[in-house]
Amino acid sequence: MTTCQTAANEFLRQFWLSTYPPPAELQTVLPATPAQRAAKAAKMIGYISKTEEKVRALVEMAQQHGIDPVRVQTVCCEDTIG
């Protein structure tokens, strides 16, 4: 669960950085072009769209191990989304 949440947070961070990069004075490399930012955002959206599938797998695994699946669903969704 922790790995899934950490990965989702990192990809969200990268998505927002590609969409709304920090001010130019904070960047140490050449800023990305609008096309590069759009391509990176599309890649991040593709990854994040798979999060529901990953959470579903975690919920199923929790059920198999006698763990309340509702709690796993709640924790994964709140940490990842909220």
Stockholm file with secondary structure:
# STOCKHOLM 1.0

chainA/1-82         MTTCQTAANEFLRQFWLSTYPPPAELQTVLPATPAQRAAKAAKMIGYISKTEEKVRALVEMAQQHGIDPVRVQTVCCEDTIG
#=GR chainA/1-82 SS CHHHHHHHHHHHHHHHHHHSCCCGGGCSSCCCCHHHHHHHHHHHHHHHTTHHHHHHHHHHHHHHTTCCHHHHHHHHHHHHHC
#=GC SS_cons        CHHHHHHHHHHHHHHHHHHSCCCGGGCSSCCCCHHHHHHHHHHHHHHHTTHHHHHHHHHHHHHHTTCCHHHHHHHHHHHHHC
//
